Amino acid sequence: MSENWINVCTSSDLVDNSGICALVNDEQIALFKICQGEEQFIYAVSNWDPIGKANVLYRGLVGSIMDEHFVASPLYKQRFKLSSGECVDDDSVKITVYPARITDQQVQLQIVS
């Protein structure tokens, strides 16, 4: 199993405390840059809202519960943890999470093959 990091966009394409959408290998990925003081957190999750049945999560509101960052779907407001993909409001639902980082001003996702 090899691990490859691919460039998705530049760090200047990200919006503080909000999401953007990128098309990676024919799949929509929601990218979030969360800023807390001097710290920055980069998250990548599937853009597909499994409850609302639409690619909308990048448009959701971001927040935190006890230092756990989440995105609230703009459709029915379910909250998904950005670190694990777990739904805070329905533990039977989960979204896909992708390893993400910024290297040399490039936002990268890890693709495992």
N, CA, C and O atoms as CSV, one atom per row, in Angstrom:
chain,resi,resn,atom,element,x,y,z
A,1,MET,N,N,0.850,-1.176,0.000
A,1,MET,CA,C,0.000,0.000,0.000
A,1,MET,C,C,0.894,1.237,0.000
A,1,MET,O,O,1.713,1.409,0.903
A,2,SER,N,N,0.746,2.088,-0.992
A,2,SER,CA,C,1.545,3.308,-1.042
A,2,SER,C,C,0.670,4.503,-0.692
A,2,SER,O,O,-0.534,4.510,-0.948
A,3,GLU,N,N,1.295,5.499,-0.109
A,3,GLU,CA,C,0.582,6.709,0.285
A,3,GLU,C,C,1.109,7.861,-0.557
A,3,GLU,O,O,2.308,8.139,-0.573
A,4,ASN,N,N,0.211,8.517,-1.245
A,4,ASN,CA,C,0.579,9.635,-2.102
A,4,ASN,C,C,-0.165,10.885,-1.661
A,4,ASN,O,O,-1.353,10.838,-1.339
A,5,TRP,N,N,0.544,11.994,-1.652
A,5,TRP,CA,C,-0.071,13.286,-1.385
A,5,TRP,C,C,-0.219,14.006,-2.715
A,5,TRP,O,O,0.731,14.081,-3.494
A,6,ILE,N,N,-1.421,14.543,-2.978
A,6,ILE,CA,C,-1.647,15.279,-4.216
A,6,ILE,C,C,-2.009,16.722,-3.890
A,6,ILE,O,O,-2.687,16.998,-2.900
A,7,ASN,N,N,-1.545,17.642,-4.742
A,7,ASN,CA,C,-1.890,19.054,-4.602
A,7,ASN,C,C,-3.328,19.264,-5.074
A,7,ASN,O,O,-3.726,18.781,-6.135
A,8,VAL,N,N,-4.094,19.991,-4.268
A,8,VAL,CA,C,-5.494,20.253,-4.587
A,8,VAL,C,C,-5.702,21.723,-4.945
A,8,VAL,O,O,-6.416,22.045,-5.896
A,9,CYS,N,N,-5.072,22.611,-4.175
A,9,CYS,CA,C,-5.185,24.053,-4.404
A,9,CYS,C,C,-4.069,24.722,-3.616
A,9,CYS,O,O,-3.282,24.045,-2.955
A,10,THR,N,N,-3.998,26.034,-3.681
A,10,THR,CA,C,-3.013,26.751,-2.869
A,10,THR,C,C,-3.659,27.165,-1.551
A,10,THR,O,O,-4.883,27.250,-1.454
A,11,SER,N,N,-2.852,27.416,-0.560
A,11,SER,CA,C,-3.390,27.809,0.745
A,11,SER,C,C,-4.144,29.142,0.664
A,11,SER,O,O,-5.036,29.396,1.475
A,12,SER,N,N,-3.796,29.988,-0.302
A,12,SER,CA,C,-4.511,31.261,-0.449
A,12,SER,C,C,-5.924,31.065,-1.004
A,12,SER,O,O,-6.738,31.987,-0.943
A,13,ASP,N,N,-6.227,29.881,-1.542
A,13,ASP,CA,C,-7.583,29.591,-2.008
A,13,ASP,C,C,-8.536,29.300,-0.854
A,13,ASP,O,O,-9.752,29.396,-1.017
A,14,LEU,N,N,-7.996,28.949,0.303
A,14,LEU,CA,C,-8.828,28.636,1.464
A,14,LEU,C,C,-9.364,29.916,2.102
A,14,LEU,O,O,-8.747,30.977,2.006
A,15,VAL,N,N,-10.506,29.800,2.748
A,15,VAL,CA,C,-11.144,30.929,3.416
A,15,VAL,C,C,-11.155,30.618,4.913
A,15,VAL,O,O,-11.613,29.551,5.322
A,16,ASP,N,N,-10.651,31.548,5.730
A,16,ASP,CA,C,-10.623,31.334,7.172
A,16,ASP,C,C,-12.014,31.024,7.719
A,16,ASP,O,O,-12.984,31.721,7.424
A,17,ASN,N,N,-12.089,29.961,8.524
A,17,ASN,CA,C,-13.310,29.570,9.225
A,17,ASN,C,C,-14.502,29.364,8.296
A,17,ASN,O,O,-15.638,29.718,8.611
A,18,SER,N,N,-14.199,28.781,7.146
A,18,SER,CA,C,-15.227,28.506,6.153
A,18,SER,C,C,-14.751,27.369,5.262
A,18,SER,O,O,-13.646,26.856,5.436
A,19,GLY,N,N,-15.585,26.979,4.311
A,19,GLY,CA,C,-15.236,25.881,3.431
A,19,GLY,C,C,-15.194,26.270,1.973
A,19,GLY,O,O,-15.795,27.260,1.553
A,20,ILE,N,N,-14.466,25.465,1.203
A,20,ILE,CA,C,-14.476,25.558,-0.252
A,20,ILE,C,C,-14.648,24.144,-0.771
A,20,ILE,O,O,-14.496,23.181,-0.019
A,21,CYS,N,N,-14.960,24.015,-2.037
A,21,CYS,CA,C,-15.157,22.700,-2.632
A,21,CYS,C,C,-14.119,22.480,-3.718
A,21,CYS,O,O,-13.800,23.394,-4.479
A,22,ALA,N,N,-13.588,21.249,-3.787
A,22,ALA,CA,C,-12.630,20.874,-4.827
A,22,ALA,C,C,-13.067,19.543,-5.428
A,22,ALA,O,O,-13.601,18.681,-4.729
A,23,LEU,N,N,-12.839,19.384,-6.712
A,23,LEU,CA,C,-13.132,18.130,-7.396
A,23,LEU,C,C,-11.835,17.339,-7.489
A,23,LEU,O,O,-10.887,17.766,-8.148
A,24,VAL,N,N,-11.795,16.178,-6.824
A,24,VAL,CA,C,-10.600,15.344,-6.779
A,24,VAL,C,C,-10.989,13.935,-7.223
A,24,VAL,O,O,-11.806,13.274,-6.582
A,25,ASN,N,N,-10.402,13.491,-8.314
A,25,ASN,CA,C,-10.724,12.148,-8.838
A,25,ASN,C,C,-12.232,11.939,-8.967
A,25,ASN,O,O,-12.763,10.910,-8.550
A,26,ASP,N,N,-12.908,12.918,-9.544
A,26,ASP,CA,C,-14.353,12.874,-9.786
A,26,ASP,C,C,-15.202,12.865,-8.513
A,26,ASP,O,O,-16.385,12.531,-8.576
A,27,GLU,N,N,-14.636,13.218,-7.373
A,27,GLU,CA,C,-15.391,13.301,-6.128
A,27,GLU,C,C,-15.267,14.707,-5.554
A,27,GLU,O,O,-14.182,15.288,-5.541
A,28,GLN,N,N,-16.388,15.250,-5.080
A,28,GLN,CA,C,-16.369,16.568,-4.468
A,28,GLN,C,C,-15.862,16.455,-3.030
A,28,GLN,O,O,-16.378,15.671,-2.233
A,29,ILE,N,N,-14.837,17.259,-2.716
A,29,ILE,CA,C,-14.229,17.285,-1.395
A,29,ILE,C,C,-14.432,18.681,-0.806
A,29,ILE,O,O,-14.153,19.685,-1.461
A,30,ALA,N,N,-14.917,18.735,0.427
A,30,ALA,CA,C,-15.066,20.007,1.140
A,30,ALA,C,C,-13.802,20.234,1.970
A,30,ALA,O,O,-13.421,19.385,2.776
A,31,LEU,N,N,-13.158,21.379,1.766
A,31,LEU,CA,C,-11.931,21.738,2.485
A,31,LEU,C,C,-12.240,22.880,3.447
A,31,LEU,O,O,-12.884,23.863,3.079
A,32,PHE,N,N,-11.773,22.736,4.681
A,32,PHE,CA,C,-12.025,23.742,5.699
A,32,PHE,C,C,-10.720,24.175,6.344
A,32,PHE,O,O,-9.853,23.354,6.645
A,33,LYS,N,N,-10.595,25.490,6.552
A,33,LYS,CA,C,-9.467,26.058,7.289
A,33,LYS,C,C,-10.053,26.734,8.523
A,33,LYS,O,O,-10.743,27.749,8.428
A,34,ILE,N,N,-9.761,26.144,9.693
A,34,ILE,CA,C,-10.284,26.669,10.951
A,34,ILE,C,C,-9.139,27.373,11.675
A,34,ILE,O,O,-8.078,26.785,11.885
A,35,CYS,N,N,-9.354,28.623,12.053
A,35,CYS,CA,C,-8.336,29.419,12.744
A,35,CYS,C,C,-8.765,29.643,14.191
A,35,CYS,O,O,-9.887,30.071,14.466
A,36,GLN,N,N,-7.843,29.343,15.112
A,36,GLN,CA,C,-8.065,29.605,16.532
A,36,GLN,C,C,-6.815,30.290,17.050
A,36,GLN,O,O,-5.809,29.633,17.319
A,37,GLY,N,N,-6.872,31.581,17.189
A,37,GLY,CA,C,-5.694,32.337,17.594
A,37,GLY,C,C,-4.604,32.176,16.552
A,37,GLY,O,O,-4.817,32.475,15.377
A,38,GLU,N,N,-3.447,31.708,16.968
A,38,GLU,CA,C,-2.325,31.490,16.052
A,38,GLU,C,C,-2.379,30.131,15.368
A,38,GLU,O,O,-1.632,29.883,14.422
A,39,GLU,N,N,-3.250,29.254,15.835
A,39,GLU,CA,C,-3.330,27.903,15.278
A,39,GLU,C,C,-4.261,27.834,14.076
A,39,GLU,O,O,-5.278,28.524,14.017
A,40,GLN,N,N,-3.890,26.979,13.113
A,40,GLN,CA,C,-4.729,26.706,11.952
A,40,GLN,C,C,-4.920,25.200,11.833
A,40,GLN,O,O,-3.983,24.422,12.014
A,41,PHE,N,N,-6.149,24.807,11.528
A,41,PHE,CA,C,-6.484,23.405,11.320
A,41,PHE,C,C,-7.027,23.259,9.908
A,41,PHE,O,O,-7.878,24.038,9.479
A,42,ILE,N,N,-6.532,22.258,9.188
A,42,ILE,CA,C,-6.985,21.986,7.828
A,42,ILE,C,C,-7.725,20.656,7.841
A,42,ILE,O,O,-7.202,19.655,8.330
A,43,TYR,N,N,-8.932,20.645,7.307
A,43,TYR,CA,C,-9.742,19.440,7.251
A,43,TYR,C,C,-10.243,19.228,5.825
A,43,TYR,O,O,-10.490,20.183,5.088
A,44,ALA,N,N,-10.387,17.959,5.454
A,44,ALA,CA,C,-10.969,17.592,4.165
A,44,ALA,C,C,-11.967,16.468,4.413
A,44,ALA,O,O,-11.625,15.437,4.992
A,45,VAL,N,N,-13.194,16.677,3.972
A,45,VAL,CA,C,-14.250,15.678,4.125
A,45,VAL,C,C,-15.038,15.599,2.822
A,45,VAL,O,O,-14.952,16.484,1.971
A,46,SER,N,N,-15.800,14.530,2.684
A,46,SER,CA,C,-16.696,14.424,1.537
A,46,SER,C,C,-17.669,15.595,1.553
A,46,SER,O,O,-18.139,15.992,2.619
A,47,ASN,N,N,-17.972,16.143,0.403
A,47,ASN,CA,C,-18.926,17.244,0.307
A,47,ASN,C,C,-20.371,16.737,0.343
A,47,ASN,O,O,-21.304,17.533,0.450
A,48,TRP,N,N,-20.558,15.420,0.254
A,48,TRP,CA,C,-21.888,14.803,0.197
A,48,TRP,C,C,-22.538,14.774,1.580
A,48,TRP,O,O,-21.984,14.207,2.522
A,49,ASP,N,N,-23.706,15.384,1.695
A,49,ASP,CA,C,-24.510,15.320,2.916
A,49,ASP,C,C,-25.387,14.074,2.803
A,49,ASP,O,O,-26.322,14.057,2.002
A,50,PRO,N,N,-25.105,13.031,3.589
A,50,PRO,CA,C,-25.863,11.787,3.457
A,50,PRO,C,C,-27.311,11.885,3.935
A,50,PRO,O,O,-28.129,11.032,3.593
A,51,ILE,N,N,-27.632,12.891,4.704
A,51,ILE,CA,C,-29.006,13.066,5.181
A,51,ILE,C,C,-29.798,13.920,4.195
A,51,ILE,O,O,-30.924,13.575,3.835
A,52,GLY,N,N,-29.215,15.030,3.761
A,52,GLY,CA,C,-29.879,15.904,2.793
A,52,GLY,C,C,-29.766,15.418,1.359
A,52,GLY,O,O,-30.456,15.921,0.472
A,53,LYS,N,N,-28.892,14.432,1.128
A,53,LYS,CA,C,-28.692,13.828,-0.195
A,53,LYS,C,C,-28.280,14.857,-1.255
A,53,LYS,O,O,-28.845,14.909,-2.348
A,54,ALA,N,N,-27.276,15.677,-0.898
A,54,ALA,CA,C,-26.779,16.690,-1.836
A,54,ALA,C,C,-25.334,17.033,-1.488
A,54,ALA,O,O,-24.910,16.870,-0.344
A,55,ASN,N,N,-24.588,17.505,-2.469
A,55,ASN,CA,C,-23.205,17.963,-2.280
A,55,ASN,C,C,-23.223,19.412,-1.806
A,55,ASN,O,O,-23.171,20.341,-2.612
A,56,VAL,N,N,-23.298,19.596,-0.478
A,56,VAL,CA,C,-23.465,20.948,0.069
A,56,VAL,C,C,-22.627,21.252,1.308
A,56,VAL,O,O,-22.647,22.385,1.790
A,57,LEU,N,N,-21.898,20.283,1.832
A,57,LEU,CA,C,-21.270,20.500,3.136
A,57,LEU,C,C,-20.278,21.652,3.166
A,57,LEU,O,O,-20.104,22.273,4.215
A,58,TYR,N,N,-19.612,21.962,2.039
A,58,TYR,CA,C,-18.667,23.084,2.054
A,58,TYR,C,C,-19.358,24.403,2.368
A,58,TYR,O,O,-18.707,25.359,2.790
A,59,ARG,N,N,-20.668,24.463,2.167
A,59,ARG,CA,C,-21.435,25.676,2.452
A,59,ARG,C,C,-21.917,25.751,3.896
A,59,ARG,O,O,-22.521,26.745,4.300
A,60,GLY,N,N,-21.655,24.704,4.672
A,60,GLY,CA,C,-22.150,24.644,6.044
A,60,GLY,C,C,-21.425,25.593,6.980
A,60,GLY,O,O,-20.351,26.107,6.668
A,61,LEU,N,N,-22.030,25.812,8.124
A,61,LEU,CA,C,-21.428,26.643,9.167
A,61,LEU,C,C,-20.470,25.802,9.992
A,61,LEU,O,O,-20.769,24.653,10.315
A,62,VAL,N,N,-19.316,26.371,10.335
A,62,VAL,CA,C,-18.361,25.656,11.176
A,62,VAL,C,C,-18.477,26.142,12.609
A,62,VAL,O,O,-18.822,27.293,12.878
A,63,GLY,N,N,-18.178,25.225,13.520
A,63,GLY,CA,C,-18.225,25.549,14.940
A,63,GLY,C,C,-17.424,24.522,15.704
A,63,GLY,O,O,-16.695,23.727,15.111
A,64,SER,N,N,-17.556,24.535,17.019
A,64,SER,CA,C,-16.849,23.538,17.821
A,64,SER,C,C,-17.664,23.200,19.061
A,64,SER,O,O,-18.415,24.019,19.590
A,65,ILE,N,N,-17.485,21.964,19.499
A,65,ILE,CA,C,-18.070,21.468,20.732
A,65,ILE,C,C,-16.921,20.859,21.518
A,65,ILE,O,O,-16.336,19.863,21.094
A,66,MET,N,N,-16.596,21.452,22.661
A,66,MET,CA,C,-15.517,20.945,23.503
A,66,MET,C,C,-14.239,20.671,22.688
A,66,MET,O,O,-13.694,19.569,22.742
A,67,ASP,N,N,-13.774,21.660,21.944
A,67,ASP,CA,C,-12.559,21.611,21.130
A,67,ASP,C,C,-12.638,20.653,19.948
A,67,ASP,O,O,-11.610,20.353,19.340
A,68,GLU,N,N,-13.820,20.168,19.608
A,68,GLU,CA,C,-14.013,19.303,18.440
A,68,GLU,C,C,-14.683,20.139,17.352
A,68,GLU,O,O,-15.818,20.583,17.521
A,69,HIS,N,N,-13.980,20.354,16.231
A,69,HIS,CA,C,-14.532,21.157,15.138
A,69,HIS,C,C,-15.578,20.358,14.361
A,69,HIS,O,O,-15.446,19.149,14.170
A,70,PHE,N,N,-16.612,21.060,13.922
A,70,PHE,CA,C,-17.656,20.413,13.127
A,70,PHE,C,C,-18.137,21.352,12.037
A,70,PHE,O,O,-17.892,22.558,12.071
A,71,VAL,N,N,-18.836,20.762,11.060
A,71,VAL,CA,C,-19.551,21.537,10.054
A,71,VAL,C,C,-21.017,21.147,10.173
A,71,VAL,O,O,-21.348,19.964,10.258
A,72,ALA,N,N,-21.900,22.156,10.180
A,72,ALA,CA,C,-23.339,21.922,10.224
A,72,ALA,C,C,-23.879,22.015,8.802
A,72,ALA,O,O,-23.684,23.019,8.118
A,73,SER,N,N,-24.546,20.981,8.373
A,73,SER,CA,C,-25.099,20.966,7.020
A,73,SER,C,C,-26.039,22.153,6.815
A,73,SER,O,O,-26.833,22.480,7.696
A,74,PRO,N,N,-25.947,22.796,5.648
A,74,PRO,CA,C,-26.856,23.921,5.390
A,74,PRO,C,C,-28.300,23.467,5.139
A,74,PRO,O,O,-29.209,24.297,5.117
A,75,LEU,N,N,-28.519,22.167,4.950
A,75,LEU,CA,C,-29.873,21.691,4.657
A,75,LEU,C,C,-30.677,21.428,5.926
A,75,LEU,O,O,-31.632,22.150,6.214
A,76,TYR,N,N,-30.300,20.402,6.686
A,76,TYR,CA,C,-31.078,20.032,7.872
A,76,TYR,C,C,-30.317,20.259,9.172
A,76,TYR,O,O,-30.783,19.883,10.247
A,77,LYS,N,N,-29.151,20.873,9.067
A,77,LYS,CA,C,-28.349,21.340,10.216
A,77,LYS,C,C,-27.670,20.245,11.037
A,77,LYS,O,O,-27.200,20.524,12.140
A,78,GLN,N,N,-27.601,18.995,10.533
A,78,GLN,CA,C,-26.845,17.981,11.258
A,78,GLN,C,C,-25.383,18.391,11.278
A,78,GLN,O,O,-24.865,18.945,10.309
A,79,ARG,N,N,-24.722,18.109,12.405
A,79,ARG,CA,C,-23.329,18.485,12.586
A,79,ARG,C,C,-22.429,17.265,12.413
A,79,ARG,O,O,-22.676,16.203,12.985
A,80,PHE,N,N,-21.376,17.442,11.606
A,80,PHE,CA,C,-20.416,16.380,11.335
A,80,PHE,C,C,-19.048,16.799,11.861
A,80,PHE,O,O,-18.566,17.888,11.550
A,81,LYS,N,N,-18.420,15.927,12.664
A,81,LYS,CA,C,-17.082,16.207,13.179
A,81,LYS,C,C,-16.092,16.190,12.023
A,81,LYS,O,O,-16.051,15.237,11.245
A,82,LEU,N,N,-15.294,17.251,11.914
A,82,LEU,CA,C,-14.344,17.358,10.810
A,82,LEU,C,C,-13.157,16.411,10.960
A,82,LEU,O,O,-12.519,16.071,9.964
A,83,SER,N,N,-12.853,15.984,12.165
A,83,SER,CA,C,-11.711,15.087,12.381
A,83,SER,C,C,-12.051,13.623,12.128
A,83,SER,O,O,-11.183,12.848,11.727
A,84,SER,N,N,-13.310,13.236,12.360
A,84,SER,CA,C,-13.681,11.824,12.247
A,84,SER,C,C,-14.818,11.547,11.269
A,84,SER,O,O,-14.994,10.406,10.841
A,85,GLY,N,N,-15.592,12.570,10.908
A,85,GLY,CA,C,-16.739,12.390,10.020
A,85,GLY,C,C,-18.008,11.959,10.731
A,85,GLY,O,O,-19.063,11.864,10.105
A,86,GLU,N,N,-17.924,11.695,12.034
A,86,GLU,CA,C,-19.094,11.257,12.787
A,86,GLU,C,C,-20.150,12.358,12.854
A,86,GLU,O,O,-19.828,13.539,12.985
A,87,CYS,N,N,-21.403,11.953,12.764
A,87,CYS,CA,C,-22.507,12.897,12.911
A,87,CYS,C,C,-22.809,13.059,14.391
A,87,CYS,O,O,-23.097,12.079,15.077
A,88,VAL,N,N,-22.745,14.288,14.887
A,88,VAL,CA,C,-22.996,14.584,16.296
A,88,VAL,C,C,-24.454,14.295,16.650
A,88,VAL,O,O,-24.757,13.907,17.778
A,89,ASP,N,N,-25.348,14.483,15.693
A,89,ASP,CA,C,-26.782,14.392,15.951
A,89,ASP,C,C,-27.390,13.030,15.637
A,89,ASP,O,O,-28.535,12.769,16.006
A,90,ASP,N,N,-26.642,12.153,14.960
A,90,ASP,CA,C,-27.152,10.827,14.595
A,90,ASP,C,C,-25.949,9.903,14.430
A,90,ASP,O,O,-25.302,9.900,13.383
A,91,ASP,N,N,-25.653,9.123,15.462
A,91,ASP,CA,C,-24.428,8.326,15.432
A,91,ASP,C,C,-24.458,7.164,14.438
A,91,ASP,O,O,-23.481,6.422,14.335
A,92,SER,N,N,-25.550,6.996,13.714
A,92,SER,CA,C,-25.593,5.969,12.668
A,92,SER,C,C,-25.092,6.502,11.322
A,92,SER,O,O,-24.991,5.752,10.351
A,93,VAL,N,N,-24.779,7.804,11.272
A,93,VAL,CA,C,-24.367,8.452,10.019
A,93,VAL,C,C,-22.933,8.950,10.143
A,93,VAL,O,O,-22.522,9.439,11.195
A,94,LYS,N,N,-22.176,8.817,9.049
A,94,LYS,CA,C,-20.787,9.265,9.036
A,94,LYS,C,C,-20.416,9.704,7.624
A,94,LYS,O,O,-20.920,9.154,6.645
A,95,ILE,N,N,-19.532,10.698,7.524
A,95,ILE,CA,C,-19.017,11.117,6.220
A,95,ILE,C,C,-17.547,10.727,6.129
A,95,ILE,O,O,-16.902,10.466,7.145
A,96,THR,N,N,-17.024,10.691,4.912
A,96,THR,CA,C,-15.629,10.324,4.679
A,96,THR,C,C,-14.710,11.487,5.021
A,96,THR,O,O,-14.992,12.636,4.683
A,97,VAL,N,N,-13.609,11.175,5.694
A,97,VAL,CA,C,-12.587,12.156,6.063
A,97,VAL,C,C,-11.302,11.805,5.318
A,97,VAL,O,O,-10.945,10.632,5.207
A,98,TYR,N,N,-10.608,12.827,4.807
A,98,TYR,CA,C,-9.358,12.635,4.084
A,98,TYR,C,C,-8.221,13.334,4.827
A,98,TYR,O,O,-8.391,14.467,5.276
A,99,PRO,N,N,-7.064,12.682,4.965
A,99,PRO,CA,C,-5.909,13.370,5.546
A,99,PRO,C,C,-5.553,14.584,4.680
A,99,PRO,O,O,-5.492,14.482,3.454
A,100,ALA,N,N,-5.320,15.728,5.323
A,100,ALA,CA,C,-5.008,16.965,4.598
A,100,ALA,C,C,-3.883,17.695,5.310
A,100,ALA,O,O,-3.718,17.588,6.525
A,101,ARG,N,N,-3.110,18.441,4.526
A,101,ARG,CA,C,-2.018,19.247,5.086
A,101,ARG,C,C,-1.701,20.380,4.117
A,101,ARG,O,O,-2.153,20.397,2.972
A,102,ILE,N,N,-0.904,21.331,4.621
A,102,ILE,CA,C,-0.371,22.394,3.764
A,102,ILE,C,C,1.146,22.249,3.760
A,102,ILE,O,O,1.783,22.241,4.813
A,103,THR,N,N,1.716,22.134,2.563
A,103,THR,CA,C,3.159,22.030,2.374
A,103,THR,C,C,3.556,22.984,1.253
A,103,THR,O,O,3.010,22.914,0.151
A,104,ASP,N,N,4.499,23.867,1.530
A,104,ASP,CA,C,4.962,24.831,0.529
A,104,ASP,C,C,3.799,25.586,-0.118
A,104,ASP,O,O,3.756,25.752,-1.338
A,105,GLN,N,N,2.862,26.039,0.710
A,105,GLN,CA,C,1.692,26.818,0.289
A,105,GLN,C,C,0.699,26.012,-0.567
A,105,GLN,O,O,-0.222,26.585,-1.151
A,106,GLN,N,N,0.884,24.692,-0.641
A,106,GLN,CA,C,-0.025,23.823,-1.380
A,106,GLN,C,C,-0.883,23.022,-0.408
A,106,GLN,O,O,-0.361,22.403,0.519
A,107,VAL,N,N,-2.203,23.032,-0.616
A,107,VAL,CA,C,-3.097,22.178,0.160
A,107,VAL,C,C,-3.038,20.811,-0.485
A,107,VAL,O,O,-3.275,20.662,-1.684
A,108,GLN,N,N,-2.719,19.813,0.326
A,108,GLN,CA,C,-2.561,18.450,-0.200
A,108,GLN,C,C,-3.490,17.487,0.515
A,108,GLN,O,O,-3.760,17.615,1.709
A,109,LEU,N,N,-3.975,16.508,-0.262
A,109,LEU,CA,C,-4.763,15.409,0.285
A,109,LEU,C,C,-3.972,14.131,0.117
A,109,LEU,O,O,-3.234,13.957,-0.854
A,110,GLN,N,N,-4.138,13.241,1.079
A,110,GLN,CA,C,-3.454,11.958,0.988
A,110,GLN,C,C,-4.367,10.949,0.315
A,110,GLN,O,O,-5.509,10.737,0.722
A,111,ILE,N,N,-3.827,10.337,-0.725
A,111,ILE,CA,C,-4.561,9.309,-1.454
A,111,ILE,C,C,-3.878,7.986,-1.171
A,111,ILE,O,O,-2.689,7.836,-1.451
A,112,VAL,N,N,-4.599,7.030,-0.626
A,112,VAL,CA,C,-4.039,5.718,-0.302
A,112,VAL,C,C,-4.455,4.745,-1.393
A,112,VAL,O,O,-5.639,4.612,-1.701
A,113,SER,N,N,-3.469,4.063,-1.979
A,113,SER,CA,C,-3.783,3.091,-3.034
A,113,SER,C,C,-3.152,1.760,-2.758
A,113,SER,O,O,-3.313,0.826,-3.544
